[in-house]
Amino acid sequence: MIVAPFIIVLVAMLFVFGIHSTVQKPVVFTIARGDTVSGVANRLLKAKLIDSTQVFKMSVRLHGGKIQTGQYDIPIATSTWRIADMFANGRVASTTIVIPEGLTIKQIKQLLLQSTSLTGAVECAAGNNAPVCNLRDGDVFPDTYTVARGTSRLAFLDLMRKKMVAVKDTWQKINRKLPKPLKNWNDVITLASIVQKETPRVREMPIVASVYLNRLNKKMRLQADPTVVYALTDGLGDMQGAALLRGHLQIDSPYNTYRNAGLPPAPIANVGQNAIRAVLKPADTNYLFFVADGQGGHKFSRDYATHQKNHADWREIKKSKQ
């Protein structure tokens, strides 16, 4: 006979304190590693987000007894029961971060540092040899990522790295035959990074890839401007408004494809599926040259005489825009 009144009281408490809300404006609430249920309950009460620490702790127990770290968006009129549910089940606030294709590791790190939704540094502490601490260009996969707000920047970089590992693993399972003269994954991603930097147009990528493959097979130097930019900027990949001049083409670097035959030693940017696909399945052409057409695309040619004419056209277009 004592149990029934207790249940009535319990139901009443849950109704009054669990359904009723004191949240009068949207709040971002953070649970850090090591926070206890009691400590969180006291902070919620102090912030006037709940009426009773006991009801909150009881609600947490009914949801499994544990709370998860992270940042939580608590909307207006959120009940104590709902807050407990969010914390117990880790329904953390999320953020969407877009990493464009063609950025270098240095540029990606700059982008992540600008995001207020992520936390921590982009460089590892001394002595840390985790894979994310030794990233090279070509190691991460540009994409749109949705992660918990408050995710560390190193964890985000590692997520990108793992996605590129998955792309590589899929490629290896397919065991696709490589176009000559490419020999391995590094060759594929290195050429894909040049293609990625040369054109933003997906439909052009297989044609650009074919130009460079044709040049490689004919033992011609690639003479790709983006590789020179990479060398000049110490891996940043952005001239930041400065013009690429003829004298720059003489820079002494293994990435200078005007002075060195073959592919550069490693990728010059981080690439998406379209650039990778373009290299693995290039267009069937005998083009050896291309130059900008002034409309965001390129003119392709089979011989140097036509290329010179196309180049002259491009110079006239640039003059008219000055």
NUTORTI-740504 format. One record per residue (C-alpha): x, y, z; residue in three letters. Coordinates in pm, whole numbers, plus 32768, in hexadecimal, padded with zeros to 4 digits. Each point is the difference from the previous one (the first is absolute). Layout:
N
[balo [X, Y, Z], "ala"]
...
***
This chain:
322
[balo [8000, 8000, 8000], "met"]
[balo [8132, 80E2, 802D], "ile"]
[balo [8077, 7FC6, 7E9A], "val"]
[balo [7ECF, 809A, 7F59], "ala"]
[balo [8023, 8159, 80A4], "pro"]
[balo [8174, 7FFD, 7FAE], "phe"]
[balo [7FB3, 7FC0, 7E90], "ile"]
[balo [7EFE, 8116, 8003], "ile"]
[balo [80FD, 80F0, 8095], "val"]
[balo [8109, 7F90, 7F04], "leu"]
[balo [7F16, 8033, 7ED9], "val"]
[balo [7F9C, 8154, 8087], "ala"]
[balo [816D, 8068, 8025], "met"]
[balo [8054, 7F90, 7EA2], "leu"]
[balo [7ED1, 80B9, 7F79], "phe"]
[balo [8040, 8142, 80BC], "val"]
[balo [8179, 800A, 7FDB], "phe"]
[balo [803C, 7F1E, 7ED7], "gly"]
[balo [7F03, 8092, 7F0E], "ile"]
[balo [7FF9, 8163, 8081], "his"]
[balo [811D, 80D6, 7F77], "ser"]
[balo [80B7, 812F, 8086], "thr"]
[balo [80D2, 8032, 7EC6], "val"]
[balo [7FA4, 815A, 7F84], "gln"]
[balo [8104, 802A, 7EED], "lys"]
[balo [80DE, 7F1B, 7F2F], "pro"]
[balo [8138, 7F98, 80BF], "val"]
[balo [8141, 7F50, 7FA2], "val"]
[balo [8066, 7F1A, 811E], "phe"]
[balo [814F, 7F4C, 800C], "thr"]
[balo [804E, 7EBF, 80B8], "ile"]
[balo [8177, 7FCE, 8023], "ala"]
[balo [80BB, 7EBD, 8037], "arg"]
[balo [7FF2, 7FA9, 8172], "gly"]
[balo [7EBD, 80C0, 804C], "asp"]
[balo [7F1B, 7F44, 80EF], "thr"]
[balo [7E85, 7FE7, 7FF2], "val"]
[balo [7FE8, 80BE, 8148], "ser"]
[balo [80E9, 8112, 7F87], "gly"]
[balo [7F3E, 8028, 7EBC], "val"]
[balo [7EB7, 8004, 80C0], "ala"]
[balo [807F, 8119, 80DD], "asn"]
[balo [8072, 80CB, 7ED2], "arg"]
[balo [7EB0, 7FCE, 7F56], "leu"]
[balo [7F4A, 8076, 8138], "leu"]
[balo [80E3, 812F, 8024], "lys"]
[balo [7FBF, 805A, 7E93], "ala"]
[balo [7E87, 7FDA, 8041], "lys"]
[balo [7FE3, 7EED, 7EFA], "leu"]
[balo [7F5F, 7F0B, 80F5], "ile"]
[balo [7F2B, 801E, 813D], "asp"]
[balo [808E, 7EDB, 80C1], "ser"]
[balo [8153, 7F50, 8005], "thr"]
[balo [7F59, 7ECA, 8092], "gln"]
[balo [7F09, 7FE0, 7EE2], "val"]
[balo [8118, 8036, 7F04], "phe"]
[balo [80D7, 7EF3, 80A2], "lys"]
[balo [7ED6, 7F17, 8011], "met"]
[balo [7FBA, 8040, 7E90], "ser"]
[balo [816A, 7FB1, 7FA9], "val"]
[balo [7FEB, 7EBB, 80C4], "arg"]
[balo [7EC9, 7FA0, 7F3E], "leu"]
[balo [80C7, 803F, 7EBF], "his"]
[balo [811E, 7F1B, 8067], "gly"]
[balo [80B2, 80CA, 810A], "gly"]
[balo [8114, 809E, 7F32], "lys"]
[balo [8032, 8149, 7F47], "ile"]
[balo [80DE, 8039, 7ED1], "gln"]
[balo [80F9, 8114, 7FBF], "thr"]
[balo [7FC7, 8105, 7EF2], "gly"]
[balo [7F4A, 8142, 7FAE], "gln"]
[balo [7E84, 7FFA, 800C], "tyr"]
[balo [7F01, 80F1, 7F6F], "asp"]
[balo [7EE5, 8025, 80FB], "ile"]
[balo [7ED5, 80A6, 7F54], "pro"]
[balo [7EF6, 80D4, 80A7], "ile"]
[balo [7F05, 7F38, 80D1], "ala"]
[balo [80D8, 7EC6, 8016], "thr"]
[balo [7F91, 7F2C, 8128], "ser"]
[balo [80E1, 7F67, 8107], "thr"]
[balo [7FA9, 7EA8, 7F77], "trp"]
[balo [8065, 8069, 7EA1], "arg"]
[balo [8148, 809A, 8079], "ile"]
[balo [8053, 7EBC, 80B6], "ala"]
[balo [7FAD, 7F3D, 7EC5], "asp"]
[balo [80E7, 80DF, 7F30], "met"]
[balo [8122, 7FE0, 80F3], "phe"]
[balo [7FD8, 7E8A, 803B], "ala"]
[balo [7FE8, 7FA9, 7E8F], "asn"]
[balo [8108, 80F5, 7F86], "gly"]
[balo [7F17, 80CC, 7F26], "arg"]
[balo [810B, 8108, 7FDA], "val"]
[balo [7FEB, 8135, 7F27], "ala"]
[balo [8092, 7FC9, 7EA7], "ser"]
[balo [80B2, 80D9, 7F06], "thr"]
[balo [8034, 7FD9, 7E8B], "thr"]
[balo [8155, 8057, 7F72], "ile"]
[balo [8048, 8008, 7E8C], "val"]
[balo [8164, 7FB8, 7F90], "ile"]
[balo [8022, 8063, 7E90], "pro"]
[balo [80BF, 7F22, 7F11], "glu"]
[balo [8159, 8073, 7F98], "gly"]
[balo [8074, 8097, 814A], "leu"]
[balo [8151, 7FAB, 8094], "thr"]
[balo [8030, 7F7F, 8163], "ile"]
[balo [8077, 815B, 8066], "lys"]
[balo [7EC8, 80A1, 7F6F], "gln"]
[balo [7F1C, 7F00, 80A5], "ile"]
[balo [809F, 8040, 8151], "lys"]
[balo [7FCE, 8177, 7FD0], "gln"]
[balo [7E92, 7FBE, 7FAE], "leu"]
[balo [7FCE, 7F28, 8135], "leu"]
[balo [80A0, 8107, 80E0], "leu"]
[balo [7EF9, 80F7, 7F86], "gln"]
[balo [7EE3, 7F1C, 806D], "ser"]
[balo [7F7B, 805C, 8157], "thr"]
[balo [7F42, 7EB7, 800F], "ser"]
[balo [8140, 7F34, 8022], "leu"]
[balo [80F7, 8000, 811E], "thr"]
[balo [8173, 7FD3, 803B], "gly"]
[balo [8137, 801D, 7F2B], "ala"]
[balo [8044, 7F81, 7EA1], "val"]
[balo [815F, 7F8D, 805A], "glu"]
[balo [805A, 7EDE, 80E3], "cys"]
[balo [80C5, 801D, 8140], "ala"]
[balo [8171, 7FAC, 7FEA], "ala"]
[balo [8042, 7E8D, 7FFD], "gly"]
[balo [7EA9, 7F9D, 7F7F], "asn"]
[balo [802E, 7F1C, 7ED2], "asn"]
[balo [7E93, 7FB7, 7FB6], "ala"]
[balo [7FAC, 7FF6, 7E8A], "pro"]
[balo [7F44, 814B, 801B], "val"]
[balo [8141, 80A7, 8076], "cys"]
[balo [80BB, 7FB9, 7EBF], "asn"]
[balo [7F09, 805C, 7EF0], "leu"]
[balo [8075, 8042, 7E9F], "arg"]
[balo [7F39, 8090, 7EE3], "asp"]
[balo [7F2C, 7EED, 7F68], "gly"]
[balo [7FC9, 7F58, 8152], "asp"]
[balo [7EA8, 8093, 804C], "val"]
[balo [7EB7, 7FFE, 7F47], "phe"]
[balo [7F4F, 814D, 7FBF], "pro"]
[balo [7E8B, 7FE5, 803E], "asp"]
[balo [7EDB, 808A, 80C8], "thr"]
[balo [801A, 7F7D, 8164], "tyr"]
[balo [7EFE, 8012, 8117], "thr"]
[balo [80A0, 7FD3, 8156], "val"]
[balo [7FAE, 804A, 816A], "ala"]
[balo [803A, 816B, 8059], "arg"]
[balo [8137, 8013, 80D7], "gly"]
[balo [80B2, 7EEA, 7F40], "thr"]
[balo [8176, 8034, 800E], "ser"]
[balo [80AB, 8078, 7EC4], "arg"]
[balo [80F3, 7EDC, 800B], "leu"]
[balo [7EDC, 7F0D, 8018], "ala"]
[balo [7F61, 80A9, 7ED4], "phe"]
[balo [8143, 7FE1, 7F37], "leu"]
[balo [8013, 7E92, 8062], "asp"]
[balo [7E9B, 7FCD, 7F8A], "leu"]
[balo [8066, 808E, 7EAD], "met"]
[balo [8134, 7F21, 7FFD], "arg"]
[balo [7F34, 7EC8, 804C], "lys"]
[balo [7F0E, 8051, 7EE6], "lys"]
[balo [8121, 8013, 7F08], "met"]
[balo [8084, 7EB5, 8087], "val"]
[balo [7EA7, 7F6C, 7FB9], "ala"]
[balo [800A, 808D, 7E9C], "val"]
[balo [8158, 7F64, 7FCC], "lys"]
[balo [7F90, 7EB1, 8092], "asp"]
[balo [7ED5, 7FF8, 7F16], "thr"]
[balo [80E2, 8047, 7ED7], "trp"]
[balo [80EC, 7EE7, 8065], "gln"]
[balo [7EDF, 7F0A, 8020], "lys"]
[balo [7F86, 8055, 7EA4], "ile"]
[balo [8164, 7FCA, 7F83], "asn"]
[balo [7FC2, 80ED, 7EDF], "arg"]
[balo [810A, 8000, 7EF0], "lys"]
[balo [80BE, 8147, 8001], "leu"]
[balo [802E, 80D2, 7EC6], "pro"]
[balo [8166, 7FFE, 7F88], "lys"]
[balo [80F9, 8069, 807F], "pro"]
[balo [7F6A, 801B, 815E], "leu"]
[balo [807A, 7EF4, 80ED], "lys"]
[balo [7F5C, 802F, 8155], "asn"]
[balo [7F0C, 80C4, 80DA], "trp"]
[balo [80F8, 811A, 803A], "asn"]
[balo [801A, 8032, 7E89], "asp"]
[balo [7E85, 8006, 7FE0], "val"]
[balo [7FCB, 8100, 8115], "ile"]
[balo [8128, 80D2, 7F91], "thr"]
[balo [7F79, 8021, 7E9F], "leu"]
[balo [7E9E, 802D, 8085], "ala"]
[balo [807B, 8122, 80D6], "ser"]
[balo [808E, 80AE, 7ECC], "ile"]
[balo [7EBB, 7FC7, 7F42], "val"]
[balo [7F3C, 8082, 812D], "gln"]
[balo [80CC, 8141, 8005], "lys"]
[balo [7FEF, 8034, 7E88], "glu"]
[balo [7E87, 7FFD, 7FD0], "thr"]
[balo [7EC8, 8022, 80D7], "pro"]
[balo [7F2B, 7F6D, 7EE8], "arg"]
[balo [7FAF, 7E93, 803C], "val"]
[balo [7FC2, 7FBA, 7E8D], "arg"]
[balo [815B, 8089, 7FAB], "glu"]
[balo [80BD, 7F32, 80FF], "met"]
[balo [801C, 7EBF, 7F2D], "pro"]
[balo [8082, 80D1, 7EDB], "ile"]
[balo [8103, 80B2, 80D7], "val"]
[balo [8067, 7EAE, 808E], "ala"]
[balo [8029, 7F7B, 7E9E], "ser"]
[balo [80E5, 8124, 7FA4], "val"]
[balo [80EC, 7FB7, 811F], "tyr"]
[balo [7FF9, 7E89, 7FC7], "leu"]
[balo [804E, 8038, 7E90], "asn"]
[balo [8125, 80DE, 805F], "arg"]
[balo [8082, 7F02, 80FB], "leu"]
[balo [7FEE, 7EE9, 7EFF], "asn"]
[balo [80BE, 80D6, 7F05], "lys"]
[balo [810A, 8056, 8107], "lys"]
[balo [7F9D, 816D, 7FED], "met"]
[balo [8014, 80D8, 8135], "arg"]
[balo [7EAD, 8049, 809B], "leu"]
[balo [8040, 8179, 8019], "gln"]
[balo [7EDF, 8026, 80F3], "ala"]
[balo [7FE9, 8159, 809E], "asp"]
[balo [7F5C, 7F85, 8145], "pro"]
[balo [8136, 7F34, 8051], "thr"]
[balo [80D6, 8139, 7FE5], "val"]
[balo [7F0F, 80BF, 80DF], "val"]
[balo [8019, 7EE7, 80FF], "tyr"]
[balo [817A, 801B, 7FFD], "ala"]
[balo [8004, 817D, 8011], "leu"]
[balo [7F10, 800D, 8128], "thr"]
[balo [80A6, 7EED, 80CB], "asp"]
[balo [7ED0, 7F1E, 7FE4], "gly"]
[balo [7EF2, 8105, 803E], "leu"]
[balo [7F89, 7FEB, 7E97], "gly"]
[balo [7F86, 8167, 7FEA], "asp"]
[balo [80BC, 812B, 7F71], "met"]
[balo [7F11, 80E2, 80C5], "gln"]
[balo [7FC7, 80EC, 7EDD], "gly"]
[balo [8165, 8005, 7F7A], "ala"]
[balo [8035, 7FAA, 7E91], "ala"]
[balo [80BE, 7ECD, 7F8F], "leu"]
[balo [8121, 808B, 7F30], "leu"]
[balo [80E2, 7F5C, 7F00], "arg"]
[balo [8127, 801A, 80ED], "gly"]
[balo [7F43, 7F31, 8102], "his"]
[balo [800C, 7ED7, 7F15], "leu"]
[balo [8172, 7FDA, 804D], "gln"]
[balo [7FD5, 7FBC, 8174], "ile"]
[balo [80DA, 7EE0, 8073], "asp"]
[balo [7F07, 7F08, 8092], "ser"]
[balo [7F9E, 7E96, 7FBF], "pro"]
[balo [7E9E, 8089, 7FDA], "tyr"]
[balo [805F, 80DB, 7ED9], "asn"]
[balo [7F7E, 7F3B, 7ED7], "thr"]
[balo [8098, 80FD, 7F0E], "tyr"]
[balo [815F, 7F95, 806A], "arg"]
[balo [7FC2, 7E96, 8066], "asn"]
[balo [7F79, 7EE2, 7F30], "ala"]
[balo [7EE2, 7F28, 8076], "gly"]
[balo [7F13, 8034, 8120], "leu"]
[balo [805F, 80C7, 8136], "pro"]
[balo [805B, 7F25, 812A], "pro"]
[balo [7EAF, 8022, 80AF], "ala"]
[balo [7EA9, 80A5, 7FDD], "pro"]
[balo [7FE8, 817C, 8002], "ile"]
[balo [7E9B, 800E, 808A], "ala"]
[balo [7EE9, 7F2D, 8090], "asn"]
[balo [7F13, 7F73, 7F00], "val"]
[balo [7E99, 7F90, 7FDB], "gly"]
[balo [7F60, 7EDB, 7F4B], "gln"]
[balo [7FDC, 80B8, 7EB5], "asn"]
[balo [8173, 8044, 7FD8], "ala"]
[balo [8059, 7E9C, 8069], "ile"]
[balo [7F00, 7F73, 7F0D], "arg"]
[balo [8088, 80DD, 7EE9], "ala"]
[balo [815C, 7F71, 802D], "val"]
[balo [7F89, 7E98, 8019], "leu"]
[balo [7F1E, 802C, 7ED2], "lys"]
[balo [8095, 8115, 7F2A], "pro"]
[balo [7F6F, 8077, 7EB8], "ala"]
[balo [8086, 7F5A, 7EC5], "asp"]
[balo [80B6, 8122, 7F57], "thr"]
[balo [8148, 8056, 7F5D], "asn"]
[balo [8009, 815B, 8099], "tyr"]
[balo [814F, 8078, 8081], "leu"]
[balo [7FB4, 816B, 805B], "phe"]
[balo [7EF1, 80D7, 8099], "phe"]
[balo [7FD2, 816B, 805F], "val"]
[balo [7EEB, 80C9, 80A8], "ala"]
[balo [7EE7, 8072, 7F1C], "asp"]
[balo [7F99, 812D, 80CF], "gly"]
[balo [7EB0, 7F69, 805A], "gln"]
[balo [8069, 7F1E, 811D], "gly"]
[balo [8062, 7EDF, 7F1E], "gly"]
[balo [811F, 7FA6, 7F17], "his"]
[balo [805B, 7FD8, 7E93], "lys"]
[balo [80B1, 7EB9, 7FB1], "phe"]
[balo [80EE, 7FBF, 7EDF], "ser"]
[balo [80C8, 7EE5, 7F66], "arg"]
[balo [8126, 80CB, 7F7D], "asp"]
[balo [80D3, 8121, 8079], "tyr"]
[balo [7FA1, 80EB, 7EE2], "ala"]
[balo [7E90, 7FEE, 805E], "thr"]
[balo [805C, 8025, 816C], "his"]
[balo [80C2, 813E, 7FB3], "gln"]
[balo [7ED1, 808F, 7F4F], "lys"]
[balo [7F1E, 7FA5, 8123], "asn"]
[balo [80FC, 809B, 80ED], "his"]
[balo [8003, 8142, 7F34], "ala"]
[balo [7E84, 8008, 8012], "asp"]
[balo [8013, 7FDB, 8179], "trp"]
[balo [80F8, 811F, 801D], "arg"]
[balo [7F13, 80DF, 7F3D], "glu"]
[balo [7EE2, 7F9E, 80E4], "ile"]
[balo [80D0, 8059, 8131], "lys"]
[balo [805D, 8150, 7F6A], "lys"]
[balo [7E94, 8052, 7FBD], "ser"]
[balo [7FA9, 7FB9, 816B], "lys"]
[balo [810B, 80E8, 808E], "gln"]
***
